[in-house]
Amino acid sequence: MNIGIIVHSQTGNTYLVGQKIQEKLIANGHNVTLIRIQTKNAANQNQKDIQLDCMPEVNDYDALVFGGWIQAFNLYPGLSMYLNQLPSLADKKVTCFLTQHFRYKWMGGMIGLSKMKKSLHSKGATVLAAEIVNWSDEKKRAKQIVELVEKISRQYD
């Protein structure tokens, strides 16, 4: 299966999770491309003014994994902007994940994940799995990443 992993990552934390997913999917025999999106004007939080360094196409992939991060208790606006411009995802297998610094998922993660899934559903996607990694506790983070990688990889078996 040809799988695209598209992550919005400014600091590299979300990208690291994307790399772990990519490694697992390649080990499972898939052709996997990992693309990192970054914000050119990171200080700007107004969605209308955000500029991304790239807008990856999704049409060539059989399946997609989207990753992003939580800022100010919500989905980062740059990722929302990207997801809203996507073409139809009706024939694609889709999974997604978010990273957040806060200890508890209810501290922005659940709201962000809900918005992310809503954006993907609006494009016709059926989201097979969606997870949050809490970055603040190193021990729990490592376990959450392993669990997330396993859960996502099972969706593409």
Order of alpha helices (4+ residues) and beta strands (2+ residues): beta-alpha-beta-beta-beta-alpha-beta-alpha-beta-alpha
